[in-house]
Each structure stands twice: as C-alpha cells, then as structure tokens.
Amino acid sequence: MSFNATVGSPHQLTASQLYAGSNVDYAQINWFEKQWMAWYLWIGNPVIATGLAALLLHETVYFGRCIPWIIIDAIPFFRKWKLQPGKLPTPQEQWECTKGVLFSHFTVEAPAIFLFHPIAESCGMKTWQVPFPAWQTMLPQLAFFFFFEDMFHYFSHQLLHTPLLYKHIHKLHHKYSAPFGLAAEYAHPLEVMILGTGTILGPLLYCKLTQNVHILTVYIWITLRLFQAIDAHSGYDFPWSLQHIVPFWSGAEHHDFHHMAFVNNYSTSFRWWDRVLGTDSKYRAYRERIRAATKGLDEAHRKAVEEKLVAEEEEAGFAAEKEVERQAEGKKNQ
C-alpha cells in the first residue's frame, strides 16, 4: 500500500480522506486489518482514534493483568510462592494504590498518549495504515525496544536513588517494601514521565532511523512491557516464572529484593546491567545466604529461616533509605 502524496498532510485529513488516498486492496487484508480501518473511519480523526485506542489498551491491559494477582493474594494456597509471605496487601492499600495509579494515568500518561500520534507520524511511523507488518519485521523491533528500555531504566532508576531525587520523587514508589501488581505504576508523576520516556523513546528512535515501524508493533510492545512491570511487582516467584526459563530475565524474584533491601537490582526486564556493573552484589550474597541457611531443612524450618533473613535484609534497607534521606536534608541545608 502506498500513500498518495497529492491528498495532503495526514495531520490535516479525516480518516476517510486518508483511506481514499491509499490503494488498499480489500481482497488482500485480513479481518483484523479491516477492523483497524473501521475504527479509524468510525472515529474520523486519526489523532483521536490513535489516542483512544492506546488509552483503552493501556487501561485494559494494566488493570486486566492486575486482577489475577489480586485474586492470587486472596488465596492462601499461593503463599508458598510469595517472596515475602508475611506481607500481603490489604484491601485499603490496594484501593489507595489504585487511586494513585489512576491519578498518574489520567494526568500524565493520557496527555502523552494523545500526543503520541502526531509525534510518531513526524518520525515516519505508520498508524492508520494497513496491511500490518509481518511478524518477522516486528520481532527484531520488539527486541530492540526491550533492550533500549531496560538500559534507559537502569541508569534513570539509579539516578532516582540519588538523595534529592529519591526524597522528592522516587520515595513514593518505595512506599511498599513488599510490592504487589497494582503498585507497578504507583509513582510520582515526574517519575512516571522520566521512566515512561524509556518506553516510548525506543520505538520513536528506531522509527526515525529506519522509517519502518507500525504503531501495532508499539501496541504489542506496550502490552508486553505492562505485563513485565506488573509481574515484576507481583511479589511471587513460581517454578514456572519466566526467570526460571530465561536465566537473564529479571522477574519478581529479582525486583522484589530491590523493594525489600532498597539497594541493588535497578534493571527492569533483564539482569545483565546489574551483573556487569556490579549492582547486584548484595542481592547475590543474600540469595547465597538463603541457600546455605536452608539447605536440608524441612518446609517449616526453611520458611522460618527465610522470614528471619528477609526481616534482616529489610531492616538494612530501611537504614539505607534513611541514610539517603539524611543526605538529601544535608544538601538542602547547605
């Protein structure tokens, strides 16, 4: 399909005018692609159509993925896989967290979502166009998006742990030392903007360089990224969790330590930046202590030892957090 340049700028046209200026072969497009066209034609304005679709996708995926974790938290059977079994979120905590997340979604993320269409098209991204790219095209793009976001998040996250930025911005996200799914995007609006940049900047840069990205690929990327973030904050490590299949995957077991101990494990999806740059040393020492102390113990004694070590690590985390806040006060008073 090619766009007829004589029709005009896509930012100035309705969806019907856009599709009228393209040579779509209806016999060659699938059902999903026809629904994609129908959505843009029904809304009429491509910018609004993209914004609404992206916002609906984000809210549906985020809260849809959180619901199973809320159910799991309510069922005692799953406690054996809870990383911090003595700490379950109360209904009040979940509601307070939900309100905070919704505030960020509609004050920070929603405006950014509606601005994305014109920014994306200015970079050459396809939005309303059909047919969709082949999966062979999308897979390497998704791999790049994961790599870029993980790198961006690692360094930005470390920056947010510097005294002033932690005290005034990142501290809100560390409210829960035992995170749960809903808390994945529970953060200060400025943190949502900073870390969210890594999620959308990868696709924009890739598109600017290659002129070959469709927003459908970005939607798939956002869905996968939300799943990753929510699962990493779930607080559960199942035998079938992805980190047991893909050794360099981060997962809840990796990120839960960051919330519990305040230090180490700044990455999102992968473990390699923490390993290469040495910011997982305390985490690895902790896992080794767990293994050594629980070796040969029965289930009851193993859980008791684990809870003791978790409590010790959390206490050290509280002390580390207070030290960072003390440094922030010192800088403020200079």
GIFENWO-V330878 format. One record per helix or strand. SS is the DSSP state (helix for helix, strand for strand). FROM is the first residue (numbers start at 1). TO is the last residue. If there is no record, write none. Layout:
# GIFENWO-V330878
ss,from,to
SS,FROM,TO
SS,FROM,TO
This chain:
# GIFENWO-V330878
ss,from,to
strand,3,3
helix,5,7
helix,10,12
strand,14,14
helix,15,20
strand,22,22
helix,31,43
strand,45,45
helix,46,73
helix,76,81
strand,82,82
helix,91,122
strand,126,126
helix,135,160
helix,163,168
helix,170,175
helix,181,185
helix,189,210
strand,214,214
helix,215,232
strand,236,236
helix,242,244
strand,249,249
helix,251,261
strand,270,270
helix,272,276
helix,281,294
helix,299,333
